[in-house]
Amino acid sequence: MCAEARQRGQGRITVLWVPHANGPEQFYLRVGFRPTGETLHGQVLGERLLT
């Protein structure tokens, strides 16, 4: 996904997740996403910079 986004000229990719003890947050953090501090409908917005 990262390679495809770079190839298309993107500088970052984003994901949303619901904060929950058994949610995907730890997975996203391990693969390089960081919370932006923004939320959308109660979901955390995470980004991974591609630079």
PDB file of N, CA, C, O and CB in Angstrom:
ATOM      1  N   MET A   1       0.826  -1.162   0.000  1.00  0.00           N
ATOM      2  CA  MET A   1       0.000   0.000   0.000  1.00  0.00           C
ATOM      3  C   MET A   1       0.885   1.245   0.000  1.00  0.00           C
ATOM      4  O   MET A   1       0.615   2.204  -0.723  1.00  0.00           O
ATOM      5  CB  MET A   1      -0.948  -0.013   1.199  1.00  0.00           C
ATOM      6  N   CYS A   2       1.932   1.228   0.805  1.00  0.00           N
ATOM      7  CA  CYS A   2       2.815   2.398   0.862  1.00  0.00           C
ATOM      8  C   CYS A   2       3.469   2.664  -0.487  1.00  0.00           C
ATOM      9  O   CYS A   2       3.533   3.809  -0.935  1.00  0.00           O
ATOM     10  CB  CYS A   2       3.892   2.202   1.933  1.00  0.00           C
ATOM     11  N   ALA A   3       3.950   1.614  -1.130  1.00  0.00           N
ATOM     12  CA  ALA A   3       4.599   1.780  -2.437  1.00  0.00           C
ATOM     13  C   ALA A   3       3.624   2.336  -3.468  1.00  0.00           C
ATOM     14  O   ALA A   3       3.981   3.209  -4.259  1.00  0.00           O
ATOM     15  CB  ALA A   3       5.172   0.442  -2.927  1.00  0.00           C
ATOM     16  N   GLU A   4       2.416   1.840  -3.458  1.00  0.00           N
ATOM     17  CA  GLU A   4       1.401   2.321  -4.398  1.00  0.00           C
ATOM     18  C   GLU A   4       1.090   3.790  -4.152  1.00  0.00           C
ATOM     19  O   GLU A   4       0.982   4.568  -5.100  1.00  0.00           O
ATOM     20  CB  GLU A   4       0.118   1.485  -4.283  1.00  0.00           C
ATOM     21  N   ALA A   5       0.944   4.177  -2.886  1.00  0.00           N
ATOM     22  CA  ALA A   5       0.661   5.579  -2.563  1.00  0.00           C
ATOM     23  C   ALA A   5       1.817   6.479  -3.004  1.00  0.00           C
ATOM     24  O   ALA A   5       1.587   7.553  -3.561  1.00  0.00           O
ATOM     25  CB  ALA A   5       0.405   5.744  -1.049  1.00  0.00           C
ATOM     26  N   ARG A   6       3.059   6.047  -2.756  1.00  0.00           N
ATOM     27  CA  ARG A   6       4.228   6.831  -3.200  1.00  0.00           C
ATOM     28  C   ARG A   6       4.225   6.977  -4.714  1.00  0.00           C
ATOM     29  O   ARG A   6       4.459   8.062  -5.247  1.00  0.00           O
ATOM     30  CB  ARG A   6       5.547   6.166  -2.735  1.00  0.00           C
ATOM     31  N   GLN A   7       3.959   5.874  -5.397  1.00  0.00           N
ATOM     32  CA  GLN A   7       3.952   5.878  -6.864  1.00  0.00           C
ATOM     33  C   GLN A   7       2.908   6.862  -7.401  1.00  0.00           C
ATOM     34  O   GLN A   7       3.086   7.441  -8.473  1.00  0.00           O
ATOM     35  CB  GLN A   7       3.673   4.459  -7.405  1.00  0.00           C
ATOM     36  N   ARG A   8       1.843   7.042  -6.665  1.00  0.00           N
ATOM     37  CA  ARG A   8       0.789   7.971  -7.071  1.00  0.00           C
ATOM     38  C   ARG A   8       1.048   9.394  -6.581  1.00  0.00           C
ATOM     39  O   ARG A   8       0.206  10.275  -6.755  1.00  0.00           O
ATOM     40  CB  ARG A   8      -0.552   7.488  -6.552  1.00  0.00           C
ATOM     41  N   GLY A   9       2.221   9.623  -5.964  1.00  0.00           N
ATOM     42  CA  GLY A   9       2.603  10.957  -5.558  1.00  0.00           C
ATOM     43  C   GLY A   9       2.114  11.399  -4.188  1.00  0.00           C
ATOM     44  O   GLY A   9       2.167  12.585  -3.863  1.00  0.00           O
ATOM     45  N   GLN A  10       1.641  10.464  -3.388  1.00  0.00           N
ATOM     46  CA  GLN A  10       1.144  10.806  -2.054  1.00  0.00           C
ATOM     47  C   GLN A  10       2.299  10.884  -1.055  1.00  0.00           C
ATOM     48  O   GLN A  10       3.287  10.161  -1.180  1.00  0.00           O
ATOM     49  CB  GLN A  10       0.099   9.770  -1.583  1.00  0.00           C
ATOM     50  N   GLY A  11       2.168  11.756  -0.078  1.00  0.00           N
ATOM     51  CA  GLY A  11       3.188  11.902   0.948  1.00  0.00           C
ATOM     52  C   GLY A  11       2.814  11.239   2.261  1.00  0.00           C
ATOM     53  O   GLY A  11       3.628  11.165   3.181  1.00  0.00           O
ATOM     54  N   ARG A  12       1.573  10.753   2.348  1.00  0.00           N
ATOM     55  CA  ARG A  12       1.129  10.080   3.565  1.00  0.00           C
ATOM     56  C   ARG A  12      -0.073   9.205   3.261  1.00  0.00           C
ATOM     57  O   ARG A  12      -0.759   9.386   2.256  1.00  0.00           O
ATOM     58  CB  ARG A  12       0.788  11.101   4.665  1.00  0.00           C
ATOM     59  N   ILE A  13      -0.313   8.257   4.148  1.00  0.00           N
ATOM     60  CA  ILE A  13      -1.527   7.455   4.095  1.00  0.00           C
ATOM     61  C   ILE A  13      -2.185   7.562   5.464  1.00  0.00           C
ATOM     62  O   ILE A  13      -1.512   7.788   6.470  1.00  0.00           O
ATOM     63  CB  ILE A  13      -1.225   5.953   3.708  1.00  0.00           C
ATOM     64  N   THR A  14      -3.493   7.400   5.496  1.00  0.00           N
ATOM     65  CA  THR A  14      -4.229   7.544   6.748  1.00  0.00           C
ATOM     66  C   THR A  14      -5.132   6.343   6.985  1.00  0.00           C
ATOM     67  O   THR A  14      -5.540   5.646   6.056  1.00  0.00           O
ATOM     68  CB  THR A  14      -5.054   8.831   6.739  1.00  0.00           C
ATOM     69  N   VAL A  15      -5.429   6.127   8.259  1.00  0.00           N
ATOM     70  CA  VAL A  15      -6.364   5.081   8.678  1.00  0.00           C
ATOM     71  C   VAL A  15      -7.227   5.640   9.804  1.00  0.00           C
ATOM     72  O   VAL A  15      -6.874   6.630  10.446  1.00  0.00           O
ATOM     73  CB  VAL A  15      -5.604   3.781   9.138  1.00  0.00           C
ATOM     74  N   LEU A  16      -8.344   4.997  10.027  1.00  0.00           N
ATOM     75  CA  LEU A  16      -9.213   5.317  11.160  1.00  0.00           C
ATOM     76  C   LEU A  16      -9.378   4.062  12.000  1.00  0.00           C
ATOM     77  O   LEU A  16      -9.459   2.956  11.466  1.00  0.00           O
ATOM     78  CB  LEU A  16     -10.603   5.862  10.684  1.00  0.00           C
ATOM     79  N   TRP A  17      -9.427   4.238  13.322  1.00  0.00           N
ATOM     80  CA  TRP A  17      -9.743   3.111  14.179  1.00  0.00           C
ATOM     81  C   TRP A  17     -10.523   3.574  15.395  1.00  0.00           C
ATOM     82  O   TRP A  17     -10.386   4.708  15.853  1.00  0.00           O
ATOM     83  CB  TRP A  17      -8.471   2.385  14.607  1.00  0.00           C
ATOM     84  N   VAL A  18     -11.338   2.672  15.902  1.00  0.00           N
ATOM     85  CA  VAL A  18     -12.114   2.942  17.106  1.00  0.00           C
ATOM     86  C   VAL A  18     -11.223   2.608  18.299  1.00  0.00           C
ATOM     87  O   VAL A  18     -10.710   1.493  18.393  1.00  0.00           O
ATOM     88  CB  VAL A  18     -13.458   2.111  17.134  1.00  0.00           C
ATOM     89  N   PRO A  19     -11.032   3.563  19.213  1.00  0.00           N
ATOM     90  CA  PRO A  19     -10.226   3.257  20.394  1.00  0.00           C
ATOM     91  C   PRO A  19     -10.943   2.239  21.274  1.00  0.00           C
ATOM     92  O   PRO A  19     -12.042   2.493  21.768  1.00  0.00           O
ATOM     93  CB  PRO A  19      -9.923   4.542  21.195  1.00  0.00           C
ATOM     94  N   HIS A  20     -10.318   1.105  21.460  1.00  0.00           N
ATOM     95  CA  HIS A  20     -10.922   0.005  22.213  1.00  0.00           C
ATOM     96  C   HIS A  20      -9.789  -0.902  22.687  1.00  0.00           C
ATOM     97  O   HIS A  20      -8.789  -1.064  21.988  1.00  0.00           O
ATOM     98  CB  HIS A  20     -11.972  -0.793  21.339  1.00  0.00           C
ATOM     99  N   ALA A  21      -9.939  -1.485  23.855  1.00  0.00           N
ATOM    100  CA  ALA A  21      -8.887  -2.337  24.417  1.00  0.00           C
ATOM    101  C   ALA A  21      -8.476  -3.463  23.458  1.00  0.00           C
ATOM    102  O   ALA A  21      -7.305  -3.838  23.416  1.00  0.00           O
ATOM    103  CB  ALA A  21      -9.354  -2.934  25.741  1.00  0.00           C
ATOM    104  N   ASN A  22      -9.410  -3.992  22.705  1.00  0.00           N
ATOM    105  CA  ASN A  22      -9.104  -5.076  21.767  1.00  0.00           C
ATOM    106  C   ASN A  22      -9.098  -4.603  20.318  1.00  0.00           C
ATOM    107  O   ASN A  22      -9.206  -5.417  19.401  1.00  0.00           O
ATOM    108  CB  ASN A  22     -10.108  -6.203  21.929  1.00  0.00           C
ATOM    109  N   GLY A  23      -8.973  -3.298  20.103  1.00  0.00           N
ATOM    110  CA  GLY A  23      -8.991  -2.730  18.754  1.00  0.00           C
ATOM    111  C   GLY A  23      -7.642  -2.844  18.060  1.00  0.00           C
ATOM    112  O   GLY A  23      -6.706  -3.415  18.618  1.00  0.00           O
ATOM    113  N   PRO A  24      -7.534  -2.310  16.855  1.00  0.00           N
ATOM    114  CA  PRO A  24      -6.335  -2.461  16.031  1.00  0.00           C
ATOM    115  C   PRO A  24      -5.233  -1.426  16.290  1.00  0.00           C
ATOM    116  O   PRO A  24      -4.233  -1.405  15.573  1.00  0.00           O
ATOM    117  CB  PRO A  24      -6.725  -2.396  14.604  1.00  0.00           C
ATOM    118  N   GLU A  25      -5.400  -0.573  17.298  1.00  0.00           N
ATOM    119  CA  GLU A  25      -4.433   0.516  17.494  1.00  0.00           C
ATOM    120  C   GLU A  25      -2.985   0.025  17.588  1.00  0.00           C
ATOM    121  O   GLU A  25      -2.110   0.593  16.934  1.00  0.00           O
ATOM    122  CB  GLU A  25      -4.781   1.287  18.751  1.00  0.00           C
ATOM    123  N   GLN A  26      -2.714  -0.996  18.369  1.00  0.00           N
ATOM    124  CA  GLN A  26      -1.325  -1.465  18.530  1.00  0.00           C
ATOM    125  C   GLN A  26      -0.744  -1.968  17.209  1.00  0.00           C
ATOM    126  O   GLN A  26       0.441  -1.773  16.936  1.00  0.00           O
ATOM    127  CB  GLN A  26      -1.257  -2.582  19.584  1.00  0.00           C
ATOM    128  N   PHE A  27      -1.568  -2.611  16.398  1.00  0.00           N
ATOM    129  CA  PHE A  27      -1.104  -3.038  15.080  1.00  0.00           C
ATOM    130  C   PHE A  27      -0.685  -1.828  14.247  1.00  0.00           C
ATOM    131  O   PHE A  27       0.411  -1.807  13.687  1.00  0.00           O
ATOM    132  CB  PHE A  27      -2.202  -3.838  14.350  1.00  0.00           C
ATOM    133  N   TYR A  28      -1.553  -0.826  14.164  1.00  0.00           N
ATOM    134  CA  TYR A  28      -1.240   0.356  13.365  1.00  0.00           C
ATOM    135  C   TYR A  28       0.001   1.069  13.880  1.00  0.00           C
ATOM    136  O   TYR A  28       0.806   1.548  13.081  1.00  0.00           O
ATOM    137  CB  TYR A  28      -2.421   1.313  13.357  1.00  0.00           C
ATOM    138  N   LEU A  29       0.172   1.150  15.183  1.00  0.00           N
ATOM    139  CA  LEU A  29       1.369   1.793  15.737  1.00  0.00           C
ATOM    140  C   LEU A  29       2.622   0.999  15.372  1.00  0.00           C
ATOM    141  O   LEU A  29       3.654   1.587  15.050  1.00  0.00           O
ATOM    142  CB  LEU A  29       1.251   1.928  17.272  1.00  0.00           C
ATOM    143  N   ARG A  30       2.542  -0.315  15.418  1.00  0.00           N
ATOM    144  CA  ARG A  30       3.709  -1.157  15.078  1.00  0.00           C
ATOM    145  C   ARG A  30       4.117  -1.015  13.622  1.00  0.00           C
ATOM    146  O   ARG A  30       5.300  -1.134  13.303  1.00  0.00           O
ATOM    147  CB  ARG A  30       3.408  -2.622  15.376  1.00  0.00           C
ATOM    148  N   VAL A  31       3.167  -0.764  12.733  1.00  0.00           N
ATOM    149  CA  VAL A  31       3.520  -0.653  11.307  1.00  0.00           C
ATOM    150  C   VAL A  31       3.765   0.793  10.879  1.00  0.00           C
ATOM    151  O   VAL A  31       3.843   1.082   9.685  1.00  0.00           O
ATOM    152  CB  VAL A  31       2.414  -1.255  10.448  1.00  0.00           C
ATOM    153  N   GLY A  32       3.888   1.699  11.847  1.00  0.00           N
ATOM    154  CA  GLY A  32       4.353   3.047  11.533  1.00  0.00           C
ATOM    155  C   GLY A  32       3.338   4.166  11.538  1.00  0.00           C
ATOM    156  O   GLY A  32       3.697   5.308  11.253  1.00  0.00           O
ATOM    157  N   PHE A  33       2.087   3.887  11.851  1.00  0.00           N
ATOM    158  CA  PHE A  33       1.087   4.951  11.928  1.00  0.00           C
ATOM    159  C   PHE A  33       1.186   5.651  13.277  1.00  0.00           C
ATOM    160  O   PHE A  33       1.548   5.036  14.280  1.00  0.00           O
ATOM    161  CB  PHE A  33      -0.340   4.387  11.712  1.00  0.00           C
ATOM    162  N   ARG A  34       0.864   6.927  13.295  1.00  0.00           N
ATOM    163  CA  ARG A  34       0.827   7.723  14.522  1.00  0.00           C
ATOM    164  C   ARG A  34      -0.476   8.502  14.557  1.00  0.00           C
ATOM    165  O   ARG A  34      -0.917   9.013  13.528  1.00  0.00           O
ATOM    166  CB  ARG A  34       2.052   8.684  14.612  1.00  0.00           C
ATOM    167  N   PRO A  35      -1.100   8.603  15.728  1.00  0.00           N
ATOM    168  CA  PRO A  35      -2.316   9.402  15.836  1.00  0.00           C
ATOM    169  C   PRO A  35      -2.021  10.864  15.493  1.00  0.00           C
ATOM    170  O   PRO A  35      -0.979  11.401  15.872  1.00  0.00           O
ATOM    171  CB  PRO A  35      -2.915   9.290  17.257  1.00  0.00           C
ATOM    172  N   THR A  36      -2.940  11.496  14.780  1.00  0.00           N
ATOM    173  CA  THR A  36      -2.757  12.899  14.399  1.00  0.00           C
ATOM    174  C   THR A  36      -3.287  13.848  15.461  1.00  0.00           C
ATOM    175  O   THR A  36      -3.002  15.045  15.427  1.00  0.00           O
ATOM    176  CB  THR A  36      -3.444  13.179  13.074  1.00  0.00           C
ATOM    177  N   GLY A  37      -4.058  13.316  16.404  1.00  0.00           N
ATOM    178  CA  GLY A  37      -4.719  14.158  17.394  1.00  0.00           C
ATOM    179  C   GLY A  37      -6.135  14.517  16.977  1.00  0.00           C
ATOM    180  O   GLY A  37      -6.870  15.150  17.734  1.00  0.00           O
ATOM    181  N   GLU A  38      -6.515  14.115  15.777  1.00  0.00           N
ATOM    182  CA  GLU A  38      -7.870  14.372  15.271  1.00  0.00           C
ATOM    183  C   GLU A  38      -8.720  13.112  15.423  1.00  0.00           C
ATOM    184  O   GLU A  38      -8.201  11.995  15.438  1.00  0.00           O
ATOM    185  CB  GLU A  38      -7.832  14.828  13.780  1.00  0.00           C
ATOM    186  N   THR A  39     -10.020  13.309  15.534  1.00  0.00           N
ATOM    187  CA  THR A  39     -10.963  12.195  15.537  1.00  0.00           C
ATOM    188  C   THR A  39     -12.072  12.484  14.533  1.00  0.00           C
ATOM    189  O   THR A  39     -12.332  13.635  14.184  1.00  0.00           O
ATOM    190  CB  THR A  39     -11.551  11.961  16.959  1.00  0.00           C
ATOM    191  N   LEU A  40     -12.708  11.437  14.085  1.00  0.00           N
ATOM    192  CA  LEU A  40     -13.827  11.546  13.150  1.00  0.00           C
ATOM    193  C   LEU A  40     -14.899  10.570  13.619  1.00  0.00           C
ATOM    194  O   LEU A  40     -14.710   9.355  13.563  1.00  0.00           O
ATOM    195  CB  LEU A  40     -13.381  11.246  11.662  1.00  0.00           C
ATOM    196  N   HIS A  41     -16.011  11.102  14.075  1.00  0.00           N
ATOM    197  CA  HIS A  41     -17.110  10.267  14.575  1.00  0.00           C
ATOM    198  C   HIS A  41     -16.635   9.292  15.652  1.00  0.00           C
ATOM    199  O   HIS A  41     -17.062   8.137  15.682  1.00  0.00           O
ATOM    200  CB  HIS A  41     -17.752   9.493  13.422  1.00  0.00           C
ATOM    201  N   GLY A  42     -15.750   9.760  16.533  1.00  0.00           N
ATOM    202  CA  GLY A  42     -15.253   8.942  17.623  1.00  0.00           C
ATOM    203  C   GLY A  42     -14.101   8.016  17.268  1.00  0.00           C
ATOM    204  O   GLY A  42     -13.616   7.273  18.120  1.00  0.00           O
ATOM    205  N   GLN A  43     -13.662   8.056  16.023  1.00  0.00           N
ATOM    206  CA  GLN A  43     -12.549   7.220  15.585  1.00  0.00           C
ATOM    207  C   GLN A  43     -11.262   8.047  15.551  1.00  0.00           C
ATOM    208  O   GLN A  43     -11.284   9.236  15.234  1.00  0.00           O
ATOM    209  CB  GLN A  43     -12.840   6.605  14.191  1.00  0.00           C
ATOM    210  N   VAL A  44     -10.165   7.413  15.877  1.00  0.00           N
ATOM    211  CA  VAL A  44      -8.859   8.061  15.859  1.00  0.00           C
ATOM    212  C   VAL A  44      -8.366   8.109  14.414  1.00  0.00           C
ATOM    213  O   VAL A  44      -8.462   7.121  13.686  1.00  0.00           O
ATOM    214  CB  VAL A  44      -7.839   7.307  16.779  1.00  0.00           C
ATOM    215  N   LEU A  45      -7.841   9.255  14.004  1.00  0.00           N
ATOM    216  CA  LEU A  45      -7.216   9.387  12.687  1.00  0.00           C
ATOM    217  C   LEU A  45      -5.725   9.183  12.856  1.00  0.00           C
ATOM    218  O   LEU A  45      -5.071   9.918  13.596  1.00  0.00           O
ATOM    219  CB  LEU A  45      -7.523  10.779  12.036  1.00  0.00           C
ATOM    220  N   GLY A  46      -5.184   8.184  12.172  1.00  0.00           N
ATOM    221  CA  GLY A  46      -3.758   7.922  12.206  1.00  0.00           C
ATOM    222  C   GLY A  46      -3.158   8.163  10.830  1.00  0.00           C
ATOM    223  O   GLY A  46      -3.823   7.999   9.807  1.00  0.00           O
ATOM    224  N   GLU A  47      -1.876   8.560  10.823  1.00  0.00           N
ATOM    225  CA  GLU A  47      -1.199   8.790   9.551  1.00  0.00           C
ATOM    226  C   GLU A  47       0.180   8.143   9.566  1.00  0.00           C
ATOM    227  O   GLU A  47       0.803   7.971  10.614  1.00  0.00           O
ATOM    228  CB  GLU A  47      -1.082  10.297   9.261  1.00  0.00           C
ATOM    229  N   ARG A  48       0.623   7.801   8.394  1.00  0.00           N
ATOM    230  CA  ARG A  48       1.976   7.306   8.199  1.00  0.00           C
ATOM    231  C   ARG A  48       2.586   8.136   7.086  1.00  0.00           C
ATOM    232  O   ARG A  48       2.096   8.143   5.957  1.00  0.00           O
ATOM    233  CB  ARG A  48       2.000   5.768   7.860  1.00  0.00           C
ATOM    234  N   LEU A  49       3.663   8.836   7.418  1.00  0.00           N
ATOM    235  CA  LEU A  49       4.338   9.658   6.413  1.00  0.00           C
ATOM    236  C   LEU A  49       5.154   8.769   5.507  1.00  0.00           C
ATOM    237  O   LEU A  49       5.750   7.791   5.959  1.00  0.00           O
ATOM    238  CB  LEU A  49       5.235  10.726   7.073  1.00  0.00           C
ATOM    239  N   LEU A  50       5.186   9.100   4.236  1.00  0.00           N
ATOM    240  CA  LEU A  50       5.861   8.263   3.246  1.00  0.00           C
ATOM    241  C   LEU A  50       7.166   8.869   2.751  1.00  0.00           C
ATOM    242  O   LEU A  50       7.748   8.371   1.787  1.00  0.00           O
ATOM    243  CB  LEU A  50       4.947   8.019   2.076  1.00  0.00           C
ATOM    244  N   THR A  51       7.627   9.911   3.379  1.00  0.00           N
ATOM    245  CA  THR A  51       8.864  10.557   2.926  1.00  0.00           C
ATOM    246  C   THR A  51      10.099   9.842   3.414  1.00  0.00           C
ATOM    247  O   THR A  51      11.216  10.266   3.116  1.00  0.00           O
ATOM    248  CB  THR A  51       8.903  11.987   3.386  1.00  0.00           C
TER     249      THR A  51
END
